[in-house]
């Protein structure tokens, strides 16, 4: 049996740390990062966990991800990254004057994120969720933002939530190289930032290295170049609301 600790208080659902609500009118779906599934009394919920556990009544999806262990020295983290593909590019980016700031500049990153997703023909997630629940890093070059990343945090873990750049905005030549360097610098600076604050796990997000799609293989190669290890991640979902179940069937 899975533990139950969520409760109603003044007829409102109490959301523990690491959780947030996605409004799906007229109800809300809740999302919980780095949390094993538990009984809940809301309309619907999804739990993201690294543990493969018995969860009766939940729909479980298994995905492969890549994890960097932050419980090691910064030198070890640096040396585990691929020399030519990551470390040298980071060093070049620093010489080219790229600046990474954890400034929460969601407003400016929003345009980059949406254009990037459109360029890859991928639907954009609801951006307000990132703004309310994510930690954002910005990459600047000559005063303008060229890349950034949003990370989900909780319980000593952090996961790359949204990474994007101006790479698909028609840039070429040296500028395209600089954008690639900025992408790597965002991740490296985020790794150092969260390590310094006592986090243990840095998750670069889902990978599919055996995919038949070239873009999926390329993305997996990029993420694994940061020296992490492959690990399964689990998504546990359940819908309690009859209304939401009805709309899910219509989809």
N, C-alpha and C positions, 0 to 999 in steps of 0.2 A: 504493500500500500504506500502511496506517496503522501507525504506530509501535507497538512492543510494549515496555513497561517494567515491567509487573507481574510478580511472581515469587512462588514458594513459598519460605517460610523456616520451617524446622522444621514443615513440613506445614501452615502457616497462611498465609492470604492477606495480603500486606502492603498496607495501605491508605494511599495517598499523602494529603497534606494536602488537605482539601476533600472527602474521601469519607467515607462511613459505611455501615454495614450495616443492612439491615432483615431481621430474622429471619423466615423463612418455613419453619417446622419441616418436615423436619429440616435444611433448608438455609438459606442466607442469600442475599438479593439485595443487591447493592451499588449505591449512588447516588453520583454525582460531580457536584458543582456546578462550572460555569465551566470545563469540561474537554472538549477534543475527544475523540472516541472512540478507544480504543486496544484492542489485543488484551489479553485478560485470561483468567485460568485459574480463575475462580470459577464458581459455578452460574449466576449471572445478573447483569446490570448495566445501569444506565441512565446516560447522560452528558448533562448539560445544557450547551449551548454556544451562542455567538452566531455561530459560523462554519458556513456551509453547505459541508460537506466530503464528499468521496467516502468512504464507509465500507461496503465490501462485507461482507455478512453481518449488518448491523445494520438494524433497522426504524427509519425516521426519521419523526418527526412535526414539522410546522412550526406554530408558534403566534406570534401577534402579541403584542408587549409594549410597554411604554412606559418609556423610559430617560431619567433625569436625569443630565446630565454634571456630575460634581462637580469637574472641573478648571476651575472658574470661580470668581469671587468670591461670597461669601455674599450681597452686595447684588444681584448679577445673578440668583442663584438665587431670591431673594425677589421681585424684580421680574417674573420670568417667570411666576410663579403668578398665577392669575386673582384680580383684586383683590377683587371682592365675594364670590365663592364660597369662596375659601381665605384670602387675607390678612386680610380684615376679620374673618372667623370666628376666625382664630388670635388676633388682637388682642383680640377679645371674650372668648375663652377664657382668656387671660392675666388680663384684668381680673376675670373670674369666679372666679379663684383655682384654676384647673386646674394641677396640677403633674405634669410628666413626669419619670420617673426610669428610668434603665437599671439596674434593681435585680434583674433575673432572678427576679421573683416568679412563677415558673411555676405554683406551687401555686394561687394565687388566680386567676390568669388562666385556668386550666384550666376552671373552672366557667363563666366568661363565654364562653369559646370554644365549649364543648359546647352551652350553651344557645343561643348565636347560630346555630350550624350547624343545630341542631334547629329553630329558628324559621324558618330559610330552607329547611328540608327538604332539607338537604345532608348526606351522610354525613361524620362527623368523621374526620380522619386520625388515625393512631396517635400519641397525644400524647407518649409516651416518646421518640419520634424528635426532636420539637421540643426537649424538655428536654436531650437529650444533645448536640444539634448546632446549636441556634439561639441567637441573641442576643435577649433579651426587653426591651421597653420597657413601662412601666406608666403609665397616666393616672389620677390620683387627684383626687377632688373631695370636700371636707369629710371627709377621712380614709378614704374608701372608693374602691376601684378601680372605674372606670366604662368603661374601654377599655384596649386594649393591642395590642401587635404583636410578632411573632416574625420574625426576619430570618435568612436563610441567608447566610453570608459565605465568601469565599475568593478569592485571586488578584486583589486590588484591586477586587473586585465585591461588591455586596450586593443581595439580592433579597427583597422582601416575601414572607414564607412563610405567615403566618397573621395576619390582622387581624380583630379582633372587639370588640364593645362590648355594653352593656346596652340598646341601642336597641330591641330586640325584646322586652324584658322588661316591657312595659306602661307605659313612661315616656311622659309627654306634656307639652305646654306648654313652659315655660321649661327644664325638666330635659331634655327631648328635644333642645332647641337646644344645651344645654351638652354633651350626649353627642356631638352632631355636631361641636362645636368640639374636643372631646377627640380625636376620630378624626383631625382635621386636624393637631392639635398633635403627636400621636404620630409622624406621618410627617415633619413639619417638624423635630422634634427629632432624629429618627433621621438625616435628611439632614445636619444640622449635625454630629452626633456622628461619622458615618463620614467626612465631608469632613475634619474636624479630624484624623483618623487616617490620612489619605493615600489613602483609597479613591477610585477614579476613576469608577465606574459605580454608580448607584443605580437599581435595577430595581423598579418598582412592581408587577410581576406581570402575568400574562396579561390581555389585553383582547379583546373581540369587539364592536367598535363597530357592525358591520353585522348583528348578530344580530337576529332577529325577536322576541326576548324583551326585554321592557322592563327587567327587572332587569339583564340583561347590558349593555344600552345605558347605563343609569344608572351602573353600576360603571365602565364605560369613561370616561364623562364625568367622574366623580369623580377617577379616576387621572390623566387627561390634564390636569386643571385644575392640576396641580402643575408644569406647564411642560416636561414631558419630550417626547421625540421617539419616534415609532413605529419599531419595529425587530423584525425576525424573530428568534425564538429557536428552537432545534432540540433535540429530544429523540431521542437515539440509544439504542436498546435491543436487547439480545440475550440469549437464554436458551441456555446450554450444557447444562444438566442435562436428561436425558431425563425425570426425575421431574417437574420443573417444567413441561416442555413438555406432558406428559400432563395435568397439572391445569389448565393454561391451555386446552387443548382442551375439557376438561369444562365450563369456565366458558361 
